[in-house]
Amino acid sequence: MLTDLHSKKKLQLTLGLIVGIVFGFLIQKGGVTRYDVILGQLLLMDFTVVKIMLSAVITGMIGVNLLVSLGVAQLHPKPGSVGSSVIGGLIFGVGFAILGYCPGTVGGAVGHGYLDALFGGVVGILIGSGLFAALYPRLEARVLHKGDFGEITLPQVLKVNPWAVVLPAVVMLAGFIFVLEKIGL
């Protein structure tokens, strides 16, 4: 079913555009494209962003594992390393700390008409991407592959069925969202 999608590039682009528009609409409706909501999260006063992200993680875990279990999709984890995670985290964190938007919320905020997201966020993403591309050969040789852990998933590390990780994780994350709601965060 989904293997046919790999050969249809225009359909992939169309689906990507539709999913992107829906994503932008939903994060805008959730309020996470507003600077004050993101700042409230960084100050640990407003947990809207955490609740939305955890809801997305829960939905994604269930959806991806269901598709894999039904045999209609395959899991292709990307290789990872401590070095690439640290560099990616630093780039993301610096941009987030300076502007108060992540790449997803920048797109939603631009769509909402926020000029700081357009001129600060989009320009910042372009500058950051350009710097990373320019530095990539040196980073790849010296940092990005340090602590390589390959193409592995948590269920593979634990040598268990994926659902043995997914179901407890879903319960814990949903419980955390419930507690945040109960205490008014």
HELIX and SHEET records of a PDB file:
HELIX    1   1 LEU A    2  SER A    7  5                                   6    
HELIX    2   2 LYS A    9  LYS A   29  1                                  21    
HELIX    3   3 TYR A   35  LEU A   42  1                                   8    
HELIX    4   4 THR A   48  SER A   69  1                                  22    
HELIX    5   5 VAL A   82  LEU A   99  1                                  18    
HELIX    6   6 PRO A  103  HIS A  112  1                                  10    
HELIX    7   7 LEU A  115  ASP A  116  1                                   2    
HELIX    8   8 ALA A  117  VAL A  122  3                                   6    
HELIX    9   9 VAL A  123  ARG A  142  1                                  20    
HELIX   10  10 LEU A  154  LEU A  158  1                                   5    
HELIX   11  11 TRP A  163  LYS A  182  1                                  20    
SHEET    1   A 2 GLY A  80  SER A  81  0                                        
SHEET    2   A 2 ASP A 148  GLY A 150 -1                                        
END                                                                             
